[in-house]
């Protein structure tokens, strides 16, 4: 394939993924119907459009995108580079409606990824982790060791807050939502 074609293909895929992320169903349909973008093609972080759609929080929109991708040749069991399938991504992100939809269209909930976990196991791990949500130390420990996915890694990185030297000096501590509070209990 020539460099021009490769570049064009890359730009099409990038725009297609952007339209999915931007919740723009009209653009998704344009890329599938007019530009004949392959929904199984691995692109961003070695995932397909089906993986990306399965991770979208708006489950109704995610299911619409998945339906369109499947209509245009999408495979509900397409594997990413790390062996994850769309149903496993939905399980990791606790997208129960998306998981249910994918199983009805042929998604295999017992298929294993490269880490030998199935969608059912990811869902069970998320259920077991529910009780640690109040303790960030435990949450970080379990998520880091039990859910080794690229999406989980991105989510953890986005939650990190680095205190500046000035903030440490005046004894401020980050709280949920990106705000800070002064430590009134003493100690740093």
C-alpha positions in Angstrom: 0.0 0.0 0.0 1.4 3.4 -0.9 2.2 6.0 1.7 -0.6 8.3 0.4 -3.2 5.5 0.8 -1.8 4.6 4.3 -2.0 8.2 5.4 -5.5 8.6 3.9 -6.6 5.4 5.7 -5.1 6.6 9.0 -6.9 10.0 8.7 -10.2 8.2 7.9 -9.9 5.9 10.9 -8.9 8.8 13.2 -11.9 10.8 12.1 -14.2 7.8 12.5 -12.9 7.2 16.0 -13.3 10.9 16.8 -17.0 10.8 15.6 -17.6 7.8 17.9 -16.0 9.6 20.9 -17.9 12.8 20.1 -21.2 10.9 20.2 -21.9 12.0 16.6 -24.0 9.2 15.2 -24.5 11.0 11.9 -20.8 11.1 11.3 -20.4 7.5 12.3 -23.0 6.5 9.7 -21.2 8.7 7.1 -17.9 6.9 7.7 -19.5 3.4 7.6 -21.9 3.9 4.6 -20.0 6.4 2.4 -16.4 5.9 3.2 -16.7 2.1 3.9 -14.5 2.2 7.0 -13.9 -1.3 8.4 -15.3 -1.3 12.0 -12.9 -4.3 12.8 -9.8 -2.3 11.8 -7.5 -1.8 14.8 -6.4 1.7 15.3 -6.2 3.9 18.3 -4.3 2.1 21.1 -4.8 -1.1 19.1 -8.6 -1.3 19.5 -11.4 -1.3 17.0 -14.4 0.9 16.7 -16.4 -1.8 18.5 -14.0 -1.6 21.5 -14.4 2.1 21.6 -18.2 2.0 21.4 -18.3 -0.6 24.2 -16.5 1.8 26.5 -18.8 4.8 26.0 -20.7 5.7 29.1 -24.0 6.6 27.2 -25.1 3.0 26.8 -28.0 3.8 24.5 -25.6 5.6 22.1 -23.1 2.8 22.5 -25.6 0.2 21.4 -26.7 2.3 18.4 -23.1 2.6 17.3 -22.5 -1.1 17.8 -25.6 -2.0 15.8 -24.4 0.1 12.9 -20.9 -1.3 13.1 -22.3 -4.9 13.1 -24.5 -4.0 10.1 -21.4 -3.0 8.2 -19.4 -6.2 8.9 -18.3 -5.7 12.5 -17.3 -8.8 14.5 -18.6 -8.8 18.1 -15.6 -10.9 19.1 -12.9 -8.9 17.3 -9.7 -8.9 19.4 -7.5 -5.9 20.2 -3.8 -6.2 20.5 -4.0 -7.4 24.1 -6.7 -10.0 23.2 -9.6 -8.0 24.6 -12.9 -8.3 22.9 -15.7 -5.6 23.0 -17.7 -7.5 25.5 -14.7 -7.6 27.8 -14.2 -3.9 27.5 -17.9 -3.4 28.4 -17.4 -5.6 31.4 -14.4 -3.7 32.6 -16.3 -0.4 32.3 -19.4 -2.0 33.9 -21.6 -1.4 30.8 -24.2 -4.1 31.6 -26.7 -3.1 28.8 -23.9 -3.1 26.2 -22.7 -6.6 27.5 -26.2 -7.9 27.2 -26.6 -6.5 23.7 -23.2 -8.0 22.6 -24.1 -11.4 23.9 -27.4 -11.4 21.9 -25.5 -10.6 18.7 -22.9 -13.3 19.1 -20.4 -11.9 21.6 -18.7 -14.6 23.6 -18.7 -13.8 27.3 -16.3 -16.7 28.2 -13.7 -16.0 25.5 -10.3 -15.3 27.2 -8.0 -12.4 26.6 -4.1 -12.5 26.7 -4.3 -12.3 30.5 -6.6 -15.3 30.6 -9.6 -13.4 31.8 -13.1 -13.6 30.4 -15.8 -10.9 30.3 -17.6 -12.8 33.1 -14.4 -12.7 35.2 -13.9 -9.0 34.6 -17.5 -8.3 35.7 -17.0 -10.4 38.8 -13.8 -8.6 39.6 -15.7 -5.2 39.3 -18.4 -6.6 41.6 -15.8 -7.6 44.2 -14.2 -4.2 43.9 -17.4 -2.4 44.7 -16.8 -2.5 48.5 -13.3 -0.9 48.2 -14.6 2.3 46.4 -14.6 4.2 49.6 -10.9 3.6 50.3 -8.7 5.0 47.5 -5.6 3.1 48.7 -7.5 -0.3 48.4 -9.1 0.8 45.1 -5.8 1.7 43.6 -4.2 -1.5 44.7 -7.0 -3.8 43.4 -7.5 -2.0 40.1 -3.8 -2.0 39.5 -3.4 -5.7 40.0 -6.7 -7.2 39.1 -7.9 -5.2 36.0 -4.9 -4.9 33.7 -6.6 -3.1 30.8 -5.5 -0.1 28.8 -8.8 1.7 29.6 -8.3 1.2 33.3 -4.8 2.5 33.1 -6.0 5.6 31.3 -8.7 6.2 33.9 -6.2 5.9 36.8 -3.8 8.3 35.1 -6.5 10.9 34.6 -7.3 10.7 38.4 -3.7 11.4 39.5 -3.2 14.8 41.2 0.3 16.1 41.9 0.6 18.6 44.7 3.0 21.5 44.2 5.6 22.3 46.8 3.5 25.3 47.9 0.4 23.2 48.3 2.4 20.7 50.4 3.8 23.6 52.5 0.3 24.9 53.4 -0.9 21.4 54.0 -3.6 21.1 51.3 -4.8 17.7 50.2 -6.7 16.7 47.0 -10.2 15.5 47.3 -12.6 14.0 44.8 -13.5 16.3 41.9 -10.1 18.0 41.7 -10.6 20.4 44.5 -8.4 20.8 47.6 -9.1 21.0 51.3 -6.9 22.0 54.2 -5.9 19.2 56.4 -7.3 20.0 59.9 -6.2 16.7 61.5 -2.6 17.7 61.7 0.2 15.9 59.9 1.2 16.3 56.3 
